[in-house]
Amino acid sequence: MMFLEHSDTVQDNSTTSVLRLLPKMQHNGSPLTCRAHNPKLADSQLEDTRTLNITCGWAFLASICR
């Protein structure tokens, strides 16, 4: 999977991270996991996993436009 951009924003007591990626059809059904932790706090790791649902409309549009 190609990673396009990553940014972190820190404001007060909060950090927001944004990751832009370019998945391909072969990534359909793959898990995408986000993990966060605070090294100053014991057992602070949080984690959430989502299953990628990749749909590709480009091939469909290309066949209509021919």
MARKOLPA-547470 format. One record per residue: x, y, z of N, C-alpha, C in turn; residue in three letters; residue number from 1. Coordinates in Angstrom, 2 decimals. Each point is the difference from the previous one (the first is absolute). Example, Ala and Ser with C-alpha at 12.3 -4.5 7.8 and 13.67 -1.06 7.14 Angstrom:
% MARKOLPA-547470
SITE | nu | nv | nw | cau | cav | caw | cu | cv | cw | resn | resi
SITE | 13.19 | -5.69 | 7.80 | -0.89 | 1.19 | 0.00 | 0.90 | 1.20 | 0.00 | ALA | 1 .
SITE | -0.35 | 1.05 | -0.72 | 0.82 | 1.19 | 0.06 | -0.77 | 1.09 | 0.73 | SER | 2 .
***
This chain:
% MARKOLPA-547470
SITE | nu | nv | nw | cau | cav | caw | cu | cv | cw | resn | resi
SITE | 0.85 | -1.16 | 0.00 | -0.85 | 1.16 | 0.00 | 0.90 | 1.23 | 0.00 | MET | 1 .
SITE | -0.33 | 0.97 | -0.82 | 0.80 | 1.21 | -0.09 | -0.47 | 1.04 | 1.02 | MET | 2 .
SITE | 0.94 | 0.50 | 0.79 | -0.30 | 1.06 | 0.96 | 0.27 | 1.34 | -0.68 | PHE | 3 .
SITE | -1.01 | 0.86 | -0.04 | 0.11 | 1.27 | -0.70 | 0.45 | 1.14 | 0.91 | LEU | 4 .
SITE | -0.49 | 0.01 | 1.22 | 0.28 | 1.13 | 0.87 | -0.28 | -0.38 | 1.45 | GLU | 5 .
SITE | 0.77 | 0.58 | 0.90 | -0.21 | -0.20 | 1.43 | 0.20 | 1.34 | 0.69 | HIS | 6 .
SITE | -0.92 | 0.35 | 0.89 | 0.16 | 1.24 | 0.75 | -0.46 | -0.21 | 1.44 | SER | 7 .
SITE | 0.67 | 0.70 | 0.90 | -0.36 | 0.00 | 1.42 | -0.28 | 1.43 | 0.43 | ASP | 8 .
SITE | -1.04 | 0.17 | 0.78 | -0.34 | 1.30 | 0.56 | -0.11 | -0.15 | 1.51 | THR | 9 .
SITE | 0.76 | 0.80 | 0.72 | -0.02 | -0.02 | 1.46 | -0.66 | 1.28 | 0.47 | VAL | 10 .
SITE | -1.05 | -0.16 | 0.82 | -0.71 | 1.15 | 0.55 | -0.38 | -0.31 | 1.44 | GLN | 11 .
SITE | 0.50 | 0.81 | 0.91 | -0.24 | -0.18 | 1.43 | 0.41 | -1.41 | 0.42 | ASP | 12 .
SITE | -0.94 | -0.81 | 0.45 | 0.29 | -1.34 | 0.49 | -0.46 | -1.07 | -0.99 | ASN | 13 .
SITE | 0.00 | 0.35 | -1.29 | -0.53 | -0.91 | -1.02 | 0.90 | 0.01 | -1.23 | SER | 14 .
SITE | 0.18 | -1.17 | -0.59 | 0.74 | -0.12 | -1.26 | -0.90 | -0.69 | -1.01 | THR | 15 .
SITE | -0.08 | 0.59 | -1.19 | -0.78 | -0.59 | -1.08 | 0.95 | -0.36 | -1.13 | THR | 16 .
SITE | -0.08 | -1.23 | -0.47 | 0.81 | -0.45 | -1.13 | -0.92 | -0.34 | -1.16 | SER | 17 .
SITE | 0.42 | 0.42 | -1.19 | -0.76 | -0.29 | -1.22 | 0.94 | -0.72 | -0.96 | VAL | 18 .
SITE | -0.47 | -1.12 | -0.51 | 0.77 | -0.80 | -0.94 | -0.83 | -0.14 | -1.27 | LEU | 19 .
SITE | 0.55 | 0.45 | -1.11 | -0.67 | -0.19 | -1.29 | 0.71 | -1.12 | -0.73 | ARG | 20 .
SITE | -0.77 | -0.95 | -0.50 | 0.59 | -1.13 | -0.71 | -0.79 | -0.31 | -1.25 | LEU | 21 .
SITE | 0.63 | -0.76 | -0.87 | -0.62 | -0.38 | -1.26 | -0.06 | -1.52 | -0.06 | LEU | 22 .
SITE | -1.11 | -0.59 | 0.45 | -0.11 | -1.46 | -0.04 | -0.31 | -0.49 | -1.41 | PRO | 23 .
SITE | 0.26 | -1.26 | -0.22 | -0.32 | -0.64 | -1.28 | -1.03 | -1.09 | 0.26 | LYS | 24 .
SITE | -0.57 | -0.54 | -1.06 | -1.03 | -1.02 | 0.14 | 0.47 | -1.20 | 0.82 | MET | 25 .
SITE | 1.29 | -0.34 | -0.10 | 0.49 | -1.17 | 0.76 | 0.01 | 0.25 | 1.51 | GLN | 26 .
SITE | -0.21 | 1.25 | 0.43 | -0.07 | 0.31 | 1.43 | -1.42 | -0.17 | 0.55 | HIS | 27 .
SITE | -0.96 | -0.27 | -0.87 | -1.38 | -0.19 | 0.45 | -0.07 | -1.13 | 1.02 | ASN | 28 .
SITE | -0.64 | 0.27 | 1.12 | -0.12 | -1.00 | 1.06 | 1.16 | -0.01 | 0.98 | GLY | 29 .
SITE | 1.03 | 0.79 | -0.28 | 1.16 | 0.06 | 0.90 | -0.31 | 0.87 | 1.21 | SER | 30 .
SITE | 0.61 | -0.30 | 1.13 | -0.20 | 0.85 | 1.18 | 0.89 | 1.24 | -0.07 | PRO | 31 .
SITE | -0.52 | 1.10 | 0.49 | 0.77 | 1.23 | 0.17 | -0.10 | 0.37 | 1.48 | LEU | 32 .
SITE | 1.13 | 0.03 | 0.68 | 0.02 | 0.21 | 1.44 | 0.66 | 1.32 | 0.35 | THR | 33 .
SITE | -0.63 | 0.73 | 0.90 | 0.55 | 1.24 | 0.54 | 0.32 | -0.24 | 1.47 | CYS | 34 .
SITE | 1.23 | 0.36 | 0.38 | 0.42 | -0.17 | 1.40 | 0.52 | 1.33 | 0.52 | ARG | 35 .
SITE | -0.30 | 0.28 | 1.23 | 0.51 | 1.20 | 0.66 | 0.42 | -0.36 | 1.41 | ALA | 36 .
SITE | 1.04 | 0.67 | 0.47 | 0.42 | -0.21 | 1.39 | 0.69 | 1.26 | 0.51 | HIS | 37 .
SITE | 0.05 | 0.10 | 1.29 | 0.70 | 1.08 | 0.66 | 1.15 | -0.62 | 0.78 | ASN | 38 .
SITE | 1.24 | 0.27 | -0.40 | 1.13 | -0.64 | 0.67 | 0.14 | 0.39 | 1.47 | PRO | 39 .
SITE | -0.69 | 1.04 | 0.42 | 0.07 | 0.43 | 1.40 | -1.03 | -0.70 | 0.88 | LYS | 40 .
SITE | -0.89 | -0.79 | -0.61 | -1.03 | -0.72 | 0.76 | 0.13 | -1.49 | -0.25 | LEU | 41 .
SITE | 0.05 | -0.77 | 1.05 | 0.07 | -1.46 | -0.14 | -1.32 | -0.53 | -0.55 | ALA | 42 .
SITE | 0.08 | -1.00 | -0.84 | -1.18 | -0.66 | -0.58 | -0.97 | 0.99 | -0.64 | ASP | 43 .
SITE | 0.52 | 0.96 | -0.73 | -0.85 | 1.03 | -0.59 | -0.37 | -0.26 | -1.45 | SER | 44 .
SITE | 0.42 | -1.14 | -0.56 | -0.23 | -0.24 | -1.42 | -1.48 | -0.19 | -0.30 | GLN | 45 .
SITE | -0.45 | 0.70 | -1.03 | -1.35 | -0.17 | -0.54 | 0.15 | -0.50 | -1.43 | LEU | 46 .
SITE | -0.95 | -0.80 | -0.44 | 0.09 | -0.57 | -1.34 | -1.40 | -0.17 | -0.58 | GLU | 47 .
SITE | -0.12 | 0.26 | -1.29 | -1.26 | -0.23 | -0.70 | 0.34 | -0.57 | -1.37 | ASP | 48 .
SITE | -0.73 | -1.00 | -0.43 | 0.24 | -0.64 | -1.29 | -1.26 | 0.06 | -0.84 | THR | 49 .
SITE | 0.17 | 0.34 | -1.26 | -1.10 | 0.02 | -0.97 | 0.37 | -0.91 | -1.16 | ARG | 50 .
SITE | -1.00 | -0.59 | -0.61 | 0.21 | -0.82 | -1.18 | -0.22 | 0.88 | -1.23 | THR | 51 .
SITE | 0.99 | 0.00 | -0.89 | -0.10 | 0.82 | -1.20 | -1.04 | -0.58 | -0.95 | LEU | 52 .
SITE | -0.84 | 0.86 | -0.52 | -1.00 | -0.37 | -0.99 | 0.31 | 0.83 | -1.25 | ASN | 53 .
SITE | 0.79 | -0.56 | -0.89 | 0.48 | 0.72 | -1.18 | -0.94 | -0.27 | -1.17 | ILE | 54 .
SITE | -0.52 | 1.07 | -0.57 | -0.78 | -0.10 | -1.23 | 0.68 | 0.87 | -1.04 | THR | 55 .
SITE | 0.00 | -0.45 | -1.21 | 0.71 | 0.72 | -1.06 | -1.00 | 0.39 | -1.07 | CYS | 56 .
SITE | -0.27 | 1.28 | -0.11 | -0.92 | 0.49 | -1.01 | 0.67 | 0.39 | -1.30 | GLY | 57 .
SITE | 1.35 | 0.11 | 0.02 | 0.69 | 0.47 | -1.21 | -0.19 | -0.96 | -1.17 | TRP | 58 .
SITE | 0.10 | -1.29 | 0.21 | -0.17 | -0.96 | -1.09 | -1.41 | 0.07 | -0.55 | ALA | 59 .
SITE | -0.98 | 0.17 | 0.89 | -1.39 | 0.11 | -0.42 | -0.20 | 1.25 | -0.84 | PHE | 60 .
SITE | 0.53 | 1.13 | 0.43 | -0.14 | 1.25 | -0.75 | 0.71 | -0.06 | -1.33 | LEU | 61 .
SITE | 1.16 | -0.63 | -0.04 | 0.76 | -0.11 | -1.25 | -0.77 | -0.82 | -1.03 | ALA | 62 .
SITE | -0.70 | -1.05 | 0.44 | -0.74 | -0.84 | -0.95 | -1.23 | 0.73 | -0.53 | SER | 63 .
SITE | -0.59 | 0.88 | 0.78 | -1.16 | 0.77 | -0.46 | 0.42 | 1.06 | -1.01 | ILE | 64 .
SITE | 1.17 | 0.59 | 0.20 | 0.45 | 1.12 | -0.84 | 0.58 | -0.44 | -1.33 | CYS | 65 .
SITE | 0.12 | -1.26 | -0.25 | 0.58 | -0.46 | -1.27 | -0.98 | 0.11 | -1.13 | ARG | 66 .
***
